[in-house]
C-alpha cells in the first residue's frame, strides 16, 4: 500500500521529495515526520524484492510482443549519479522511448562495468522474458567483450547489435592483414557490411560487421557495429534506437523526476527508489499511449501535432485527474505495437531528416532485405 502511495505522490509532484508527495496526497491525518520515516524505512527495507514487484507490471505492459513475431528490442546502458554510483539499466525500446526493465546500482566511479555485471542482468532478463521469441540487444561501445559475445552463443533467440571502439583490432574479410577498425575509412553517407570478422588480437570471436556513417544524424565518426545477425541496413536502424536511453536517464534524473536531488548514497536504497520511478515512467507512458489511441491527446498537449513525449502527456492527464474530480483517466492498455502519432521535430531536426541517410551501400551478396532494396532504389 505504501508503494502505491509513493508512486501516486511521485506522479502528481514530479519530484522524489517525500514532503512534496505528502502535499499532493489525501494524507492530512498523517504527520509530516511520520510520513518521512515511513518512506525512509521502506527504502531501507532489505526484504523488498524489486524484481518480484516490478516484473509482473512490465510483463503485462509488453505482452503484445509475446506472440506478434516481432523482435523485442532491449537497450543496455549506464548512467552516473554524483560521479560515485553507476546505474546499469536494461530497458525496453518502444515508440522511440525506453521503458525500464531491469537495473542495478553499483558504487563504481565509472560508466564502464565488468562483463559479469552485464551478463548477470541479461541472465535475469532471459529468465523474465522466457515466454518471448526473438530478442535483440542494443549496446554502446563500452560493452563488447569476449565474455559477453560468448554468452550470446548459447542463446539462440537472442541477437545483438553493439558498437565497437575505434581501437578494436579486427581480422578477416574486412582486414585480411589485421588492423584497428577505425583504419577502415568511410565517407559520410556510406555503409559497408562484412561477414566473418574476427575480433581482438587473438581473433577469439567471429562476428558480422557493419560500418555506417549516416548523414541524417549528427554523427561525427562512423559507427562500427557488430552483430550475430546478417549484415544489413536493419542493423543500423536498430542501433539508432539505442539513443532513447538518454531520454530515459534525463527524465529520471533532472528532466522530470529529479532523482539527482534524492540525497541517497546507498546502492540498495537507490535501486528501491528507482523502482518507484520505473513504475511512474511505465504508468505515465501507458496513459499517454491510451490518450493517443483514443484521439484525446490534445486535451493535455497544446500542440496541433504531438509535441510532448507520451510520458509527459500521461503525466499531464494524471495530474489533471488529481486536480479535477470530473476528469477521468483512460483505461490502462499494454504498450501498443501499431505506429502512434510521431513527435513534431524542431526545424533543425526536420532539415536533418530531409537528407538521405546513405548515398552508397555495400553489403555482402544475398543479405539485402526488401527494406535494403527499397533504400537503394530511393538513393540511386
TAFEN-V905509 format. One record per helix or strand of 3 or more residues. SS is the DSSP state (H for helix, E for strand). FROM is the first residue (numbers start at 1). LEN is the number of residues. If there is no record, write none. Layout:
BEGIN
SS_FROM_LEN / SS_FROM_LEN
END
This chain:
BEGIN
H_2_12 / H_18_7 / H_32_13 / H_50_12 / H_63_3 / E_72_10 / E_85_10 / E_97_11 / H_115_14 / E_135_5 / H_146_8 / E_158_6 / E_169_4 / H_181_3 / E_190_10 / E_205_8 / E_223_5 / H_233_23 / H_259_3 / H_267_27 / H_297_3 / H_310_14 / H_347_7 / E_360_3 / H_370_10
END
